């Protein structure tokens, strides 16, 4: 089968690899229909993770059709159309029962080397093995297309997770630092809670325009004087940090009002962030880090999509064939594309 294989920084090649097989009775094999490139995939692509596993099959956002199931899989059947959670979790340990699936004793991520747990080949491939299939896979309702369901795998779930857990109140001023795919999903999900306004801080003109199309006020980092005016010099009630670097977290600390909250949804890697505890204490700031939880929220998100309350496809700018995966990584890395999806297969499982 064909798969997108990581060969080192700046190199993702489409190669022929061995197809997956069932290894455990709780596994399923999926024929992949659609897959996407996530901003998290760019960390190894840009060389930010120095020990990232080479020859890793990438990808953790995908939909497909069930091709085979293990003997203990009862609620997922061959022929089901499904979307996968990017987080792999057992569903039965102490953390899973608490709804903290990323903290599962057996947690891993599709297509992300050995950064989290053991290596599990990802969904940028014609087929993929899904461990703990009944926990990780979610059936797509008939009225929802694969494309609408695709982003439930990660960025839509991440956006919803952090807005759900931020306790947004009616008339709150919400700021989102970063207008990439994740930031836009946060902005879209935040509207469900009817805040007074949503302000997206983003340097890229195209992304700011998209944020405005989705109903937010879009400002560049050079317009923070305007931000202060809009917020009456107090700052935002809640700031969502959607990039995952020290610079944007520092900006978030400046943008939040005294007594406000910061929710970090970007994938942070820093081990020595110089947090100014004096200012943070004086401002009585709450800081929360949130990892997306598709296992917990997929059913709710699919319902909201079906009810036309969420429209995740609005951020998709490029639809390419799977054979164009190398070009897809290039244009996404260079911000020529906002969100790229790849058509892996068109025919249904026979």
N, C-alpha and C positions, 0 to 999 in steps of 0.2 A: 504494500500500500504506500501511498504518498504521505509525507509528513513534513512539517516545518521544523528543521533541526538547527539548534544553536551550535555554531562552530567557533564562537569567540566574539569579542566586541565588534559590532558593526557587521556581523556575518550571520545571516539566517538563510539557510539553503533548503530548497525543496528536494527531498531525497526519497528513495525507495527503501523502506524498512520492513521488518517482519510485522505482520498484523498481530494484534493482541489476542490473548486467549484467556478464558476463565481460570483464575488461580484459586479462588475461594468460593465457597457456596453462597456468599452474600454479594458476589460480583454480578455485573451485567456488562455486555458488550454493546456499544452504540455505533450505528452508522451515522456519522456526523453530516448534518445538512448545512448548517451555518456556523461560522466561528468568527471571532473578532480579535483585534489586537488591543490590549489594554495598556494604559500608562505604566502599570507595574512591569510589563514585559520590556519596557525601555530601560529599566535599571540594569539588567545584564547586557542588553544591546549596547548601551552607552559605556559599558565597562565599569559600572559603579559597584558591582558585586564581584570582587576579584577571584573568588574561589567558586564561582558559579559552574555547575556541572556541564562540561562540554558534551555534545551529542545528545543533549536533552531535547525531547520533543516538547515544544512550547504550547502555550494556550490554555486559558482557564475560563473563557466565555464561549459556550457552544450549546447548540441544540442538535437533536438527532432523533433517530428512530431505533427502538430497541431491537437488537439482532439476536441476542441470546441472554439467558439469565441462569444464575446458579440455582442449586436445588433448594436453597432457603429463601429465595426471593419469591414472594407470593403476590404482593400488591402491584408490582410492575411486571408487565407482560410483553412478550415479543409482539412487535408491531405498534406499541405505544409511542406516541410523539412526546418527547421530553425535553426539558431544559435542566442543565446540571448546575449545582452549586459549585463555585470555585473552591470552597473549603470542603475538604473531605473529613468527615467525622463519623464516629461509630454509632451515635444516637442513643447509647445506653449507659455510658459512664456517668460519674457524678457531675462533671461539668456539662455534659450534653443535657442531662435532666434539668439543669439550671438554665438551659438556653444559651450557654456560653460555648458554642460549638468550636470556635477557634482555639479554645483552651482544652479541647478533647485530648485525652491521653494518647490517642492515635492520630491526631490531626496532621494533615498535610495539605498541600495545594497542588492542583493539577499543573503540570508543566513548569514547575518552578524549582527544579533541581532538588537540592537537599537543604534549602534555606529554611523550610518549615517541614519537619518530619522526614520521612523517607521519600525518595524520588518516585513520583507517579507520572508516567508519560501523559502529556497534555492533549487538549482537544483540537489543536491545529493539525489535524490528521484526518484521514478518511475513516478511521475507526479508533475507538478509545475504550479502554477497560475502566469501568467505574466501580470502585470498592464501596461497600455499604450502600448498595444501590437504592434500597428502600428509604434511606435517610437522605442521600445526596441527590437523587433524581426527583423531579416534579413533573407530573403530567401537564401538558399544555391543553387548555380547554379548546374545543373545536372552533370557537368564534375568534380565537387569537392566533395570529400568524406567527411563524417561526421568528420573523424579524422583530415583531413586537415583544416576543418572549425572551429574545437573546440576551438583552442587557440585564435581565433579572439575575443572570449568573453572577454578576459582580457589581458593576458600577451603579446600577439602579438600586440594588439591594443595599449597597454601601451608603448611597445618598439617603435612602429611606431609614436605614438603621440609625444614622447619626441625627437626623431630624426627629425621628421618633423618640430617641433617648435624650434629646436636648430640652424637651419640655417647652417648646415654643408657645408663647401666649399670644392671644389676640392683641394686636396693636404693638407687638414687639418690633424693634428695628433689627433686621437680620443682615449680617455682612458675610460674604463668601470670598475668601482670599484664594484666587485661582479660578479661571473660567474655562478650564479644560473640560473633558467629558465628565469627570467626577464632580467638579464644581457646578457644572450645568445641571447635573442630576440632583445635587443638593438643592440648588435654586428651584428646580421644578417640584421636588418633594416638599420643600418648605412652604410652598403656596397652599398645600393642603391644610395648613394650620392657620391660615388667614392672618399673617403678620401685617403690620402697618406698611412695611416696605422691605424689599430685598435689594441689597447693594452688592454687586459683584466687582471685585478689584482684579483687573487682568490687563497685562501689557499688550496683548495681541489684538489688533483691530478687528479681525474676523471673529474672534471669540467674543469680544465685547458686543459686536453686532448681534450675534446669536443670543447672548444673554438678554439683550433688549427685546429680541423677538419672543423670548420666553417669558417676558413680563418683569424683568429686573431693571434696576438702574445700573448702568455699567460705567465704571470709572477706571482710568489708568492709575498706576501707582503714583504718577506725578500730579494727580488731582486730589490729594488727600486734604487740601485746604477746603475743597468743595465737600468732601466727606464730613469734615468737622462742621461745616455750615448746615448741612442736611440734618445732622444728628444733634444740632444745637450745642455743639462742643462737648457733649457728654460721651459720645461714642455709641457703638452698637450694643444692644442688649445681649445678643448672641453672635459670636464670630465663628464661622466654620473655616478651618484651615484645610485646604483641599489640594495642596501641592506636595508637602512632605519633606521640606528642607528647612534648615534653621532660619534662613532669611524671612520666609513667609510666616513662620511661627513668631518670630520677633515682631513682625508687622502686626500680627493678630493681637499681641499683647498691647500694642499701641492703640489699636482700633477699638478694643472692648471698653465699655464703660465701667466705672467702679461698681462692684457688686455683680458684674456680668459673668458670662460663661464663654469659654473657648472650647470648641469640640474639634479635635484633630482627626481628620479622616484620611489625610495623605499618608502614604506609606513611608514612615520615617526610618532612617538608618543611622542617624547621629548617635554617638555614645557619650558625648560630652557637651550637651547643649548648655550654654551659659545663661541659665535662667536667673533673672534679677529678682531674687526672692524678696528683697526689701520693697520694691515697687508692687510686686504681686500681692504681698501681704497687705500693704497699705491700701491697695485698691480692692482687696477682698475678692480676688478673682478665683473662679472655679475653672479647672482645666481637666478635660476628659479626652482620652484617646479611644477611638471607636474603630473596630474592624467590621466590615460588612458581614451580615449574617443572612445569606440567602436561604439557609435551611429553616431559620425561624420565620422569615418574612415572605418567602416566595408565594405562598398561597394567597396572602393578603395582596401582594403586588399584582399577581395575575388577575385577581378580582378587580382591583382598581383600574388596570389596563382594560379589562373587559367592559367596565362601566364608563370608559372614556374619560376617566379622571386623571390619568397619566398617559403621556404620549412620548415614550422614550425614543421612538424612531426619528423624532425631530432633530436629534443631534447627529444622526448618521449623514455624512457628507460624501462618502465614497463606498461604492459597492463593486468589488473586484472578484475575479475568478480565483480559485485556489492556486492556480498556476502562476499568479501574479504576486505571490506572497512576499518575495524579495522587494518588489517595488512598493508594496503596501507598507512594509516596515520603513522604507526610506521616506516616503511622503508623510507618514505619521511622525517619525522622528524629527523631521524638519518642519513640522507644523504646517505642512501644505494641506493636510487633512485634519479635520476635527475628530471624526470617528470613522474607522475603516472596518467594514465587514467583508468576509470572504465566503463566496458560495462554494462549498466543498462538493456536495452532490445535489442533484436535482430530482433524481428518481427515488421513489420510496423503496424501503426494504421489501424484498420479495420473499 
